[in-house]
Amino acid sequence: MTAPAPADTPVPADPVRADKPVRADKDDMMRKFLRRFASNEAGAVTVDWVVLTAAVVALTGIVAYATRNSAADLLGAAGTAVEEEASIFD
């Protein structure tokens, strides 16, 4: 516990930060944070992988959409060919 201030000593409004100017301290903290944030590359690899994965999924969807009618026609033709060959054994 701190001792009470003498009557003739003015008591600061914020005794914790009485010796530091608040504005300069916040500016220094923000500059340090921004420097650390800009120099940190740990998340960049994750972002790269997310973008690449999204591109692969999108391209897969586009290819599947573009070939769905052709694939259905091909499966129908294959089914007909198998039925014709199977009718030989009847």
C-alpha positions, 0 to 999 in steps of 0.5 A: 500500500502506498503512503498518502501524498502530503497535503501540498503535493498535487495528486495526479489524475492517473497515478499509474501513468503519472510519469509517462505521457499517454499519447507518446506511449500509445504511439510507440506501442502502435509503431512496434505492433505495426512493425512486428505485424508487417515483418511476420510472415507466418500467416502468408503461407496459410493464405497461399494454401487457402487461395490455391485450394479455393482455385482447385475447388473452383476449377474442379466445379467448372470442369464437372459442370462443363462435362456433365452432359457429355458424361451422361451421354457417354454413360448412356452409350456404354450402357447400351453397348453392354446391353447389346453384348449381353443380349448375345448370351440370351 
